[in-house]
Amino acid sequence: MTDVKSIAKEMYPEDLLGYAEKLTEGELKVLKNLRNELEERVRPVLNESYEKALLPREEILTAFKNAQIMNHPDLFEGRDEKWRVREVYNAFLYLELARFDPSVATFYTVHGGLGYNTILIGGTEEQIEKYGSLVRDFEAQTCFGLTEPDHGSDIAGGLSTTAERKGDTWVLNGEKRWIGGAKTADFIPIFARDVEDKKIKCFLVKKDSPGLRVDNVQNKIALRIVNNGHIYLEDVEVEEADRLPNIHGYSKVAEIFTHTRTDVAHIAMGTAAGAFNAALALTTDREQFGRKLAGFQLVQEKLARMQANVVAAIGYSVRVAEIQESGTQDMLNSSLAKMHNSLVMRETVALAREVCGGNGITLETNVARFFTDAEAIYTYEGTHEINSMLVGREITGIGAFV
Ligand SMILES: Cc1cc2nc3c(=O)[nH]c(=O)nc-3n(C[C@H](O)[C@H](O)[C@H](O)COP(=O)(O)OP(=O)(O)OC[C@H]3O[C@@H](n4cnc5c(N)ncnc54)[C@H](O)[C@@H]3O)c2cc1C
């Protein structure tokens, strides 16, 4: 067995078809370091953070930074590229994060996925150099401000936050909701409609800008560790230099989603894997009727079904990652992968909770976090229905949204 094969097999036993063998030794090393960092820094505070709905921001960011998950030199070996890691590594990065904890993966995706890609796709070379490197090196935290209180699924046409140009300054007014990580972000990409040409544009709103207020959405039952901001913008001023000029209209936002929706497919894959691993651990340990729970036929059928779901989800993720790497990714594949992986994730976390019995609803066995968090993943970055209609429109030629 080569080194890569044996390391991959040891790190991801749930990957029965061996997709992780597509990783390089350097990429596996970064993922291993990330695992150690998360175990050392975040594991000890994980359940308490969930219960108290607190974000252990410093612990998480330090783990990401120390493991150099976006900028380790090994990730760029042989690549004529300094901003983007390989997509297959990206898929396994999300597997690693989400199988540890879906909130941690979500906190990363709003920063290193949505926020980062908004800068890479929307920014000038100068802005990418300035803001992209801050994000990539974890010197600053960002997020993604699109959804509004009155516009979720219909945000494309409904976005109502306004931007008015006054000389070299833009004035923003409106509200945003559900914005992951907004409360602590150093700058927030805010999507707003230009009152002049009615096009959607994107502005980097700095923390502590006058007129900006961020409250956290309270009493959530899922992703309790991630703070979701309700943002109020009242005459918030942004310099023209902090507008991302390549975002002019919703088609550019859709381009960001084509790229990042696969990240959520990967998070769903990792969440399914995490729940499965936790259920396997409990059922091979706990005894009832004098034998291990995993020794009962009815339990094994569920374990096998979870295992099959995880393998299918990894397969979807890795293939779309490869297509993305080749530069031919489209919305159909992104939506298909997000829809599929979220469906199998939802079934898997429910089965995992079920085979753990009462222990499946406590935090100690780990299953409960995956079970509740899956509900948010099923909904964000295009709900199941919206993604299924995006797929439906492609395969039938008929738009069914309205
Ligand atoms: C935990 C969490 C984190 C999030 N993070 C962010 C973030 O960081 N940044 C950001 O911008 N947004 C974020 N979102 C917002 C997320 O993208 C929206 O929740 C999502 O787009 C759905 O919008 P909604 O919740 O308003 O649901 P609604 O649009 O009100 O939909 C409610 C239900 O109706 C269905 N529905 C809507 N329209 C149709 C239709 N035409 N046909 C059939 N069914 C339909 C939906 O599928 C859904 O089941 C987050 C959301 C959550 C829950």
The ligand as an SDF file (V2000), in Angstrom:
LIG
                    3D

 53 58  0  0  0  0  0  0  0  0999 V2000
  -28.6910   28.3910    9.8800 C   0  0  0  0  0  0  0  0  0  0  0  0
  -28.7870   29.2270    8.6630 C   0  0  0  0  0  0  0  0  0  0  0  0
  -27.6750   29.8990    8.1880 C   0  0  0  0  0  0  0  0  0  0  0  0
  -27.7690   30.7700    7.0940 C   0  0  0  0  0  0  0  0  0  0  0  0
  -26.6800   31.4990    6.7190 N   0  0  0  0  0  0  0  0  0  0  0  0
  -26.8110   32.4630    5.7700 C   0  0  0  0  0  0  0  0  0  0  0  0
  -25.7360   33.3380    5.4660 C   0  0  0  0  0  0  0  0  0  0  0  0
  -24.6510   33.2370    6.0490 O   0  0  0  0  0  0  0  0  0  0  0  0
  -25.9270   34.2970    4.5260 N   0  0  0  0  0  0  0  0  0  0  0  0
  -27.0970   34.4480    3.8670 C   0  0  0  0  0  0  0  0  0  0  0  0
  -27.2020   35.3400    3.0200 O   0  0  0  0  0  0  0  0  0  0  0  0
  -28.1420   33.6160    4.1180 N   0  0  0  0  0  0  0  0  0  0  0  0
  -28.0390   32.6410    5.0600 C   0  0  0  0  0  0  0  0  0  0  0  0
  -29.0900   31.7970    5.3490 N   0  0  0  0  0  0  0  0  0  0  0  0
  -30.3550   31.9960    4.6620 C   0  0  0  0  0  0  0  0  0  0  0  0
  -30.7970   30.8170    3.8140 C   0  0  0  0  0  0  0  0  0  0  0  0
  -30.1040   30.8040    2.6090 O   0  0  0  0  0  0  0  0  0  0  0  0
  -32.3200   30.9090    3.6730 C   0  0  0  0  0  0  0  0  0  0  0  0
  -32.8490   30.4750    4.9060 O   0  0  0  0  0  0  0  0  0  0  0  0
  -32.8530   30.0840    2.5460 C   0  0  0  0  0  0  0  0  0  0  0  0
  -32.5290   30.6590    1.3120 O   0  0  0  0  0  0  0  0  0  0  0  0
  -34.3910   29.9260    2.6320 C   0  0  0  0  0  0  0  0  0  0  0  0
  -35.0160   31.1340    2.8690 O   0  0  0  0  0  0  0  0  0  0  0  0
  -36.1060   31.2580    4.0430 P   0  0  0  0  0  0  0  0  0  0  0  0
  -35.5130   30.6560    5.2610 O   0  0  0  0  0  0  0  0  0  0  0  0
  -36.5360   32.6700    4.0890 O   0  0  0  0  0  0  0  0  0  0  0  0
  -37.2860   30.3190    3.6130 O   0  0  0  0  0  0  0  0  0  0  0  0
  -38.5150   30.6910    2.6760 P   0  0  0  0  0  0  0  0  0  0  0  0
  -37.9980   31.2720    1.4010 O   0  0  0  0  0  0  0  0  0  0  0  0
  -39.5150   31.4520    3.4510 O   0  0  0  0  0  0  0  0  0  0  0  0
  -39.1010   29.2470    2.3580 O   0  0  0  0  0  0  0  0  0  0  0  0
  -39.9000   28.5070    3.2730 C   0  0  0  0  0  0  0  0  0  0  0  0
  -40.2590   27.1640    2.6360 C   0  0  0  0  0  0  0  0  0  0  0  0
  -40.9970   27.3990    1.4270 O   0  0  0  0  0  0  0  0  0  0  0  0
  -40.3690   26.7560    0.3410 C   0  0  0  0  0  0  0  0  0  0  0  0
  -40.5310   27.5300   -0.8910 N   0  0  0  0  0  0  0  0  0  0  0  0
  -40.2040   28.8420   -1.1070 C   0  0  0  0  0  0  0  0  0  0  0  0
  -40.4970   29.1930   -2.3770 N   0  0  0  0  0  0  0  0  0  0  0  0
  -41.0000   28.0880   -2.9750 C   0  0  0  0  0  0  0  0  0  0  0  0
  -41.4670   27.8020   -4.2860 C   0  0  0  0  0  0  0  0  0  0  0  0
  -41.4590   28.7200   -5.2720 N   0  0  0  0  0  0  0  0  0  0  0  0
  -41.9320   26.5610   -4.5310 N   0  0  0  0  0  0  0  0  0  0  0  0
  -41.9160   25.6040   -3.5840 C   0  0  0  0  0  0  0  0  0  0  0  0
  -41.4740   25.7920   -2.3220 N   0  0  0  0  0  0  0  0  0  0  0  0
  -41.0340   27.0360   -2.0390 C   0  0  0  0  0  0  0  0  0  0  0  0
  -38.9000   26.6450    0.7370 C   0  0  0  0  0  0  0  0  0  0  0  0
  -38.2500   25.6090    0.0330 O   0  0  0  0  0  0  0  0  0  0  0  0
  -39.0190   26.3650    2.2240 C   0  0  0  0  0  0  0  0  0  0  0  0
  -39.2530   24.9990    2.4430 O   0  0  0  0  0  0  0  0  0  0  0  0
  -29.0080   30.9030    6.4280 C   0  0  0  0  0  0  0  0  0  0  0  0
  -30.1030   30.1900    6.8840 C   0  0  0  0  0  0  0  0  0  0  0  0
  -30.0190   29.3630    7.9760 C   0  0  0  0  0  0  0  0  0  0  0  0
  -31.2560   28.6450    8.4470 C   0  0  0  0  0  0  0  0  0  0  0  0
  1  2  1  0
  2  3  1  0
  2 52  2  0
  3  4  2  0
  4  5  1  0
  4 50  1  0
  5  6  2  0
  6  7  1  0
  6 13  1  0
  7  8  2  0
  7  9  1  0
  9 10  1  0
 10 11  2  0
 10 12  1  0
 12 13  2  0
 13 14  1  0
 14 15  1  0
 14 50  1  0
 15 16  1  0
 16 17  1  0
 16 18  1  0
 18 19  1  0
 18 20  1  0
 20 21  1  0
 20 22  1  0
 22 23  1  0
 23 24  1  0
 24 25  2  0
 24 26  1  0
 24 27  1  0
 27 28  1  0
 28 29  2  0
 28 30  1  0
 28 31  1  0
 31 32  1  0
 32 33  1  0
 33 34  1  0
 33 48  1  0
 34 35  1  0
 35 36  1  0
 35 46  1  0
 36 37  1  0
 36 45  1  0
 37 38  2  0
 38 39  1  0
 39 40  1  0
 39 45  2  0
 40 41  1  0
 40 42  2  0
 42 43  1  0
 43 44  2  0
 44 45  1  0
 46 47  1  0
 46 48  1  0
 48 49  1  0
 50 51  2  0
 51 52  1  0
 52 53  1  0
M  END
$$$$
